Amino acid sequence: MIEFFVIGLFAVLLLQTKSFDLTAIALSCVYGLVIWRLCGVEWITVLFTFLVTSLYATRCGRGKDKEKHESRGADNVLSNGIVPFMSAVLGLPYFYLGSISAALSDTLASEIGKLSKEAPVLITNPRKKVESGLNGGVTKLGTLASIGGSVIIASLSLVFYSSFALPGVSAYVLFFAVVMGGVLGSVVDSLLGLGFENRGVMTNGSVNFSATLSGGIITTAIVFFL
């Protein structure tokens, strides 16, 4: 079947680029196959777009400092992918779009933000400069990248509007909801990273999970209340 062939090719790409380790690749393939079979090619296209864009952004960000590329593990796939996966299984399109939008927004904010020539500032105190890479530090470039990531997913929601929108939901509301879910989900990630991850109360995985969950909740709430 076509889905096995396409996902198999994608797995080979991940293996060759050493983007994911073997366990993470296997888990990603399971996610992809289940989502494709349950929801169709439109849903999996959104997920593929997130993966390709985030991996490219990671390579761009790390390339600036010539850092060694570290393969993502199963914990990363679980923390970023479990909310979209369960959203697909349960048939929750707005939760799905919002969680992926938040994941991509956060990834681009972090990775593209590294390219900023300006020092990051604390998200809770824009006047205070902090070290690059500190959880809770934000840059103008990273913020623009975050918005761009959410716009990418929101644009796909319009391209595949008939596959995601329930009757009565306008394209404008859907687009706005996905953008806001992504951007605010990224903000949640930064706030939790600053308040809890930096203190060892939360792990990076639990922060990522919370961000994607927040993105899904915010997007769904906006769609149903606007």
N, C-alpha and C positions, 0 to 999 in steps of 0.2 A: 504494500500500500504506500501511497505517496507520502503520508505523514512519517512513516518509519524511515523512508529514504531521506527526506529533508532533514529530519532531526538527527539522523545518523551522520549526515554531512556536517551539520552544525557541531556535533560532538567531536568530529575529527578536527574541525577548525579550532575548537577550544583546546583540544589536546596538543595540536601543533604549536599554537601560540602560548601554551602553558598558562593560559588565563585561569583555568580551574584545575584542581587536582582530580584524580580519578573518581573519588567518592562524590565530589561536587558535580562532576559531569554526569555521572549515573543518576543522581538525584534530579538534576536539571532535565534530563531526558524523560524521566518518569513524569515530572511536572508537565513538560511539554506535550507528551503523548496523551495524557489524561485530559488536559485542557483542550487540545485539538479535537479529540474524539467526542468530548462532551459538548463543546461550544462552537467548534468550527474554526476555519482558517483566519477569520477576522480577529478573533480573540488572541490566537497565537501570534498573529502579526504584531499586535501591540506588545506582547511579551518579548518577541524577538527584537523589536525596535529598541526596547529598553536595554536589553542585553548588549546589543551591538554598540549603541550610543554610549552606554556607561563604560564598556571596555575600552572604547576609543578614547574617551575622556580620561580614563585612568592612565592610559599610556602617554597621553599628552602631558598630563600633570606630573607624572613621575619622570618623564623624559627631560623636564627642565633641570632637575637636580641629578640626572643620570642615576636615579635610584634603581636598584635591582627589582625587577617585576616579581612580586610575590603572588603565587597562585592562590585563588580564592578556595576556601574549604567548604565543607558541607554546612558548617555553622553559618557561613555567610549566605548560602543559598536558602537555608531554612529561615533565617531571620528576615531576609528581604522577600522571600517567595511564599512563605506559608499563608499569609493573608490573601494575596492574589489567587493562590491555588485553591484555598477553601472558598473564596468568593466565586470562583468558576464552578466548583463542585456544587455549591448551593444555589447557583444561578443568580448571583447578585452583581449585575453589570456595573452599577455605579460604585460599589465597593471595590470591584476589580480595577476599574479605571483610576479611581482615587488613590488606591494603594500603590499602583505602579507609577502614577504621576509623582507621588511623594518620594518613592524610592529613586526615581530618575532625578528629580529636583535636588534631593540631598546629595546624590553622587556627583552631579555636575557642580553644585555649589562647592563641594570639597575639592574635587580634582581640578576644575578650571580655576577655582579661587587661588590655587597654588601659583598660578601664572601671574597673579596681580603684582604690580611693582610697589603698591602701597601696602603698608603693614596692616594686618587685620585688626579690627576693633572688637570689643566685647559686645555681644548682641544685646545685653541688658544695660550697657553703658557705652554708647558710641564714642565718647570722648577718651576712653581708655584703650590704648593700644596693647596688644598681646602678641605673644610669639606665634609664628606660623605653625599651623597644625594643632593648636590647642582647641579642645572642644569648647564651643561657644564663641569662637572667634569668627568674624564674618568680614568679607570685603565687598566692595561695590561690584567688582567683576564676578565674584562668586554669586552674589545676589541676582545679577542679571542672568547668569548661567542657570540659576535655580528656576527663575521665571521661564527661561527658554525651554528647560526640560519639561515643565508642566505644559507649556504651549504645544510642544511636540505631541504629547499624549492626548491633549485636548483636541488637536487637529485630527488625529487619527480617529477620535470618537465621532467626529463629524464625517470623515470619509466613510466610516462604517456605521453611520448613524442608525440605520435600520436594524442593525444587529445588537445595538446597545440601548437605544432609547425606548422606553415604554410609551404607550399611547398617551398623548397629552403633554409630553415633555418637549419643549422647543429646543431647537439646535443651539440657540443663544444661551439658554439656561444651562444646558449640558456642558457647553464649552466653558462657561464661567465657573461652573461647579468643579470641573476637573482641574482647571488652572488654580483655583483657590485651595482645593484639596491638596494639590502638589506643593504649592508654596508654603501653606500653613503646616503641612506635614513636615516639611524641611525645617521650619521654625521650631516645631516641637522637638525634632531631633537635636537641634542646637541647644535648646533650653535644658533638655534632659541630660545631654552630654555635659553641659556646664554644671548643672546642679547635682547630678548623681554619678555620672560615669567618672568624672574627674576625682570624685571622692571614693570611688571603688564600690559604690552602692549598687550600681547597675553595670552590666557588661555592654560592650559595643553591640552585641547581638540583640540584647533586650531593648536597647535604645532604638535600633533599626526597626525591630518589630513594632514598637510603640509608635514610631513615625508612620509606618505603612498603615497601621490600624487607624491612626488619627486621620490620615489622608482619606481612607475609605469612609470613615464616619462623617467627616466634614463634607465630602462630595455628595454622599447620599442625603445628608440633612439639607444641603442647599437645594438639591433637585426637588425634594419633597415639600420644602417650605417656601420656595419662591414661586 
